[in-house]
Amino acid sequence: MRNVMRTTTVVLLAVLLILPAWAQKRPELNDGEAHGDPPFLVEDGWRPLMNGKDISGWHGQDSGKPNEWFTTRAVQWERFLGPTRLQGRAQPGDRMLNGPAGRTVNIVSDEKFGDLELYLEFMVAKGSNSGVYLQGLYEIQVFDSYDLVGPPASSDCGGVYHRWIDNAGVGGSAPATNASRRPGEWQSFQIWFRAPRFDAAGKKTENARFLRVLHNGVPIQGDVEVDGGTRAHMSIPEAALNPIMLQGDHGPVAYRNIYVRPLRPIIER
């Protein structure tokens, strides 16, 4: 019996040693810190919202206007010849660009989400502006804040954008620091988002929260409560499930590596 157990143990160890790295369970590193490569490469549970060839799974927000978003294999930026533009050739690819002119309708995911972790990468031209709207309502600002002078505001890159009430900005949360890279460089957000809560009668009992946001691996937001849709949100009610919207009408922007996974407790180390 001992010999059988010893043999079984040796065989199991041998199998573990020869298993490829992708077949072994990866560590849980959900601590709100950067860990080298993007989290979808380092941790388990992530799935892509782009298929690597076209914009299937996404649709234009305004069905009455043309949706000019297209996929491409490369996005080009020219510091001297066209710093306010992004260029790409429409073809099957793993990144998407908001049209040849850099202004088109906002693009919305077909799928709806509640609590989630979201990772994505974006590129802006000089002076450009976009936004990532969780549930189509609550915006993390995308903006060329590279040459920012003075402390950042809620309208700078990584800000939880303010609401717009009676023709005035209300609330919002500025990023803790300006972590922006130069225009024409890929940047990243990693977002831990908790959706609003509702009772059985549909009455909201808790507001939405951005539990943590990393910009290029740098923590910039922590436990920010949002009591309603921020400026330029979709015309939809707050709900347990709603889509993701990417703003496309404020200037040239490209997105790639859009990944989601269910929200998990942040590990305190």
Backbone torsions as a table, in degrees:
resi	resn	phi	psi	omega
1	MET	NA	-43.9	179.3
2	ARG	-62.5	-38.6	180.0
3	ASN	-64.8	-39.0	178.0
4	VAL	-63.6	-45.1	179.6
5	MET	-63.7	-40.9	-179.7
6	ARG	-64.6	-41.2	179.4
7	THR	-65.1	-42.5	178.9
8	THR	-61.3	-42.7	179.7
9	THR	-62.5	-43.8	179.8
10	VAL	-62.1	-42.2	179.9
11	VAL	-63.7	-43.9	179.2
12	LEU	-61.4	-44.1	177.9
13	LEU	-61.5	-40.9	179.9
14	ALA	-64.0	-41.0	178.9
15	VAL	-62.5	-43.9	179.1
16	LEU	-61.7	-38.1	-178.6
17	LEU	-69.4	-33.0	-177.0
18	ILE	-92.8	-10.5	176.7
19	LEU	-60.9	135.5	175.1
20	PRO	-64.2	156.9	-176.1
21	ALA	-57.9	-36.8	-176.6
22	TRP	-67.6	-20.8	-177.6
23	ALA	-88.3	-9.1	-179.4
24	GLN	-95.2	143.8	-179.5
25	LYS	-65.3	131.7	-178.4
26	ARG	-88.2	158.4	-175.7
27	PRO	-69.9	154.6	174.9
28	GLU	-87.8	111.5	-174.4
29	LEU	-117.7	22.9	-170.9
30	ASN	-73.7	68.3	-176.0
31	ASP	-114.8	10.9	178.3
32	GLY	74.4	17.8	178.6
33	GLU	-117.5	159.2	174.5
34	ALA	-77.4	144.1	-178.8
35	HIS	-134.2	50.0	177.1
36	GLY	82.7	-112.2	179.5
37	ASP	-64.9	162.3	179.0
38	PRO	-55.0	151.7	-174.1
39	PRO	-60.7	-29.7	-179.4
40	PHE	-69.3	-17.0	174.4
41	LEU	-91.6	-24.5	-173.0
42	VAL	-95.7	-36.3	-173.6
43	GLU	-116.3	161.4	177.9
44	ASP	-84.9	165.0	169.8
45	GLY	96.4	-7.8	-178.2
46	TRP	-85.2	148.2	172.9
47	ARG	-139.4	146.5	-175.2
48	PRO	-80.9	151.3	172.9
49	LEU	-105.9	5.3	171.2
50	MET	-123.3	144.0	-175.5
51	ASN	-94.8	0.9	176.6
52	GLY	84.7	4.0	-178.6
53	LYS	-139.6	-30.8	-179.9
54	ASP	-154.8	-174.8	-176.1
55	ILE	-97.7	25.5	172.7
56	SER	-55.7	140.4	-176.2
57	GLY	94.4	-3.4	179.3
58	TRP	-133.6	151.7	178.3
59	HIS	-144.8	158.0	177.5
60	GLY	-69.2	141.9	-179.1
61	GLN	-65.1	-41.5	-176.2
62	ASP	-104.2	105.8	-177.4
63	SER	-68.7	-15.1	179.8
64	GLY	-84.9	-4.2	179.6
65	LYS	-122.4	151.1	-179.4
66	PRO	-66.2	139.0	175.2
67	ASN	-95.9	107.4	-174.3
68	GLU	-100.6	6.8	174.8
69	TRP	-58.8	140.0	177.0
70	PHE	-145.1	156.9	176.0
71	THR	-90.8	157.5	179.2
72	THR	-153.8	165.2	178.1
73	ARG	-93.2	-14.4	-178.8
74	ALA	-156.0	142.9	175.9
75	VAL	-114.1	129.6	-176.2
76	GLN	-112.1	138.4	176.9
77	TRP	-132.2	135.6	-178.0
78	GLU	-117.6	110.6	-176.2
79	ARG	-62.2	-35.6	-176.5
80	PHE	-98.0	-38.7	-172.3
81	LEU	-89.2	-22.3	-179.0
82	GLY	-167.1	63.7	-174.6
83	PRO	-65.6	-19.3	-178.7
84	THR	-95.4	11.1	-178.1
85	ARG	-126.6	154.9	167.6
86	LEU	-122.0	141.6	-177.3
87	GLN	-128.1	149.1	175.7
88	GLY	-165.1	153.3	178.7
89	ARG	-95.1	125.2	-179.4
90	ALA	-62.6	117.3	-179.0
91	GLN	-167.3	165.4	175.1
92	PRO	-56.7	130.0	-177.6
93	GLY	-167.8	176.4	-173.2
94	ASP	-104.8	13.3	175.2
95	ARG	-137.2	154.9	-179.4
96	MET	-128.1	147.6	-173.8
97	LEU	-125.7	144.6	-174.3
98	ASN	-86.6	61.0	171.3
99	GLY	85.2	164.5	-178.8
100	PRO	-65.7	-27.0	-179.6
101	ALA	-96.1	-6.8	-179.7
102	GLY	74.9	22.5	175.5
103	ARG	-150.2	115.1	177.4
104	THR	-153.9	-169.7	-178.0
105	VAL	-67.6	157.9	170.8
106	ASN	-65.6	151.7	-178.8
107	ILE	-114.2	137.9	-169.5
108	VAL	-126.1	138.4	177.3
109	SER	-70.6	141.6	174.5
110	ASP	-66.5	-35.1	-177.2
111	GLU	-81.0	148.7	176.4
112	LYS	-109.5	150.0	-173.0
113	PHE	-134.5	154.1	169.8
114	GLY	-109.7	-120.8	174.9
115	ASP	-63.0	137.7	178.2
116	LEU	-163.7	163.6	164.1
117	GLU	-107.5	132.8	-178.1
118	LEU	-124.3	130.8	171.8
119	TYR	-123.9	134.5	174.7
120	LEU	-153.7	161.8	177.7
121	GLU	-122.4	144.7	-176.4
122	PHE	-141.5	157.7	174.5
123	MET	-134.6	134.2	176.2
124	VAL	-120.2	151.8	170.6
125	ALA	-80.8	172.7	179.9
126	LYS	-61.2	126.3	177.6
127	GLY	78.3	6.0	-173.5
128	SER	-84.7	170.8	-166.7
129	ASN	-151.3	135.3	173.7
130	SER	-153.0	-164.2	178.5
131	GLY	-170.7	149.3	176.2
132	VAL	-109.0	112.7	-176.6
133	TYR	-102.5	106.5	172.4
134	LEU	-68.9	131.8	-175.5
135	GLN	57.1	22.3	179.7
136	GLY	68.5	7.4	-170.2
137	LEU	-127.4	-34.3	-168.8
138	TYR	-116.7	112.9	-168.0
139	GLU	-96.6	133.0	159.4
140	ILE	-99.1	120.9	-172.2
141	GLN	-71.5	137.1	169.7
142	VAL	-111.8	122.2	-173.2
143	PHE	-157.2	151.0	173.5
144	ASP	-79.0	88.4	179.7
145	SER	-103.7	17.5	-173.6
146	TYR	-58.0	-44.6	-176.6
147	ASP	-99.5	31.0	-179.5
148	LEU	-57.7	134.2	174.3
149	VAL	-110.3	124.7	-179.4
150	GLY	93.1	177.6	-178.0
151	PRO	-67.3	147.0	179.5
152	PRO	-69.9	157.0	178.1
153	ALA	-119.5	175.3	-179.7
154	SER	-64.8	-17.3	178.6
155	SER	-90.1	0.2	176.9
156	ASP	-90.7	167.4	-174.3
157	CYS	-58.7	128.5	-178.0
158	GLY	91.1	-4.1	178.3
159	GLY	-74.1	144.7	165.7
160	VAL	-79.9	108.6	-169.8
161	TYR	-63.3	150.2	-178.9
162	HIS	-74.4	162.1	171.8
163	ARG	-79.6	166.0	-179.5
164	TRP	-125.5	103.4	-174.3
165	ILE	-128.4	126.7	-179.8
166	ASP	53.0	45.7	176.9
167	ASN	60.5	32.7	178.2
168	ALA	-146.9	147.0	176.9
169	GLY	-74.3	134.8	-178.5
170	VAL	-130.3	129.8	175.5
171	GLY	74.5	-143.1	-175.0
172	GLY	89.9	166.6	-179.5
173	SER	-143.3	117.5	177.6
174	ALA	-70.1	148.1	174.6
175	PRO	-63.9	148.4	-177.8
176	ALA	-64.0	-27.9	178.8
177	THR	-153.0	160.7	177.3
178	ASN	-89.5	103.9	-178.6
179	ALA	-102.7	17.3	-173.2
180	SER	-69.4	142.7	170.3
181	ARG	-94.7	173.0	-179.1
182	ARG	-66.1	153.3	173.0
183	PRO	-57.9	149.8	-177.8
184	GLY	85.2	-2.1	176.6
185	GLU	-110.4	144.4	176.6
186	TRP	-70.8	137.4	178.5
187	GLN	-128.0	169.2	-177.3
188	SER	-137.7	150.0	165.9
189	PHE	-120.2	139.9	165.0
190	GLN	-124.7	123.8	-169.0
191	ILE	-126.2	129.1	170.9
192	TRP	-104.0	114.8	-171.2
193	PHE	-124.7	132.9	175.9
194	ARG	-113.6	120.4	-176.2
195	ALA	-70.5	159.6	175.5
196	PRO	-63.8	156.7	-179.8
197	ARG	-110.3	148.5	-178.3
198	PHE	-135.3	148.6	176.7
199	ASP	-86.2	-177.7	-175.6
200	ALA	-62.4	-24.9	179.9
201	ALA	-88.3	-1.4	179.5
202	GLY	90.1	6.0	178.2
203	LYS	-81.8	134.6	-179.3
204	LYS	-69.6	129.8	-179.8
205	THR	-110.1	-20.5	177.6
206	GLU	-145.4	141.9	177.7
207	ASN	-77.6	162.0	173.7
208	ALA	-66.7	154.9	179.8
209	ARG	-141.2	136.2	164.6
210	PHE	-91.2	103.4	-175.7
211	LEU	-70.4	-37.1	177.5
212	ARG	-164.0	144.8	175.7
213	VAL	-135.0	130.7	171.5
214	LEU	-108.0	136.1	173.9
215	HIS	-116.5	114.3	-175.1
216	ASN	54.1	36.9	178.4
217	GLY	84.0	-1.4	-177.9
218	VAL	-101.1	126.6	177.1
219	PRO	-64.6	125.5	-177.7
220	ILE	-126.4	-18.5	178.7
221	GLN	-138.3	144.3	177.9
222	GLY	-145.4	117.8	175.8
223	ASP	50.7	62.7	179.0
224	VAL	-100.2	119.6	179.0
225	GLU	-85.4	137.4	179.7
226	VAL	-124.0	114.4	-171.7
227	ASP	-89.9	8.2	176.8
228	GLY	176.2	176.3	-178.7
229	GLY	-62.8	138.3	178.5
230	THR	-82.6	174.1	-172.6
231	ARG	-56.7	139.9	177.3
232	ALA	67.6	24.7	178.3
233	HIS	-71.5	166.7	175.6
234	MET	-65.0	152.5	179.1
235	SER	-85.8	66.7	178.7
236	ILE	-134.5	152.6	179.0
237	PRO	-76.0	157.0	171.4
238	GLU	-61.7	142.5	-176.6
239	ALA	-156.7	169.3	178.5
240	ALA	-67.3	-32.7	-179.7
241	LEU	-129.8	132.3	177.1
242	ASN	-155.3	164.1	-175.6
243	PRO	-82.1	172.3	170.3
244	ILE	-93.6	137.5	175.9
245	MET	-122.5	137.8	173.8
246	LEU	-113.4	126.7	-175.0
247	GLN	-74.4	132.2	-176.8
248	GLY	-126.0	3.9	-172.2
249	ASP	-109.5	13.6	-175.5
250	HIS	-116.4	8.2	179.5
251	GLY	136.1	167.6	-174.3
252	PRO	-61.8	130.3	178.3
253	VAL	-151.6	146.1	175.5
254	ALA	-127.5	149.8	178.1
255	TYR	-131.1	149.7	174.3
256	ARG	-154.3	170.9	174.9
257	ASN	47.6	57.1	177.3
258	ILE	-92.6	113.7	-175.0
259	TYR	-130.8	147.1	176.6
260	VAL	-133.1	158.9	167.5
261	ARG	-154.9	161.5	179.0
262	PRO	-59.4	145.6	179.3
263	LEU	-63.5	132.9	177.8
264	ARG	-122.9	152.4	177.3
265	PRO	-58.3	137.9	177.7
266	ILE	-75.3	129.3	-178.6
267	ILE	-80.5	123.5	177.2
268	GLU	-90.2	122.8	-177.7
269	ARG	-110.6	NA	NA
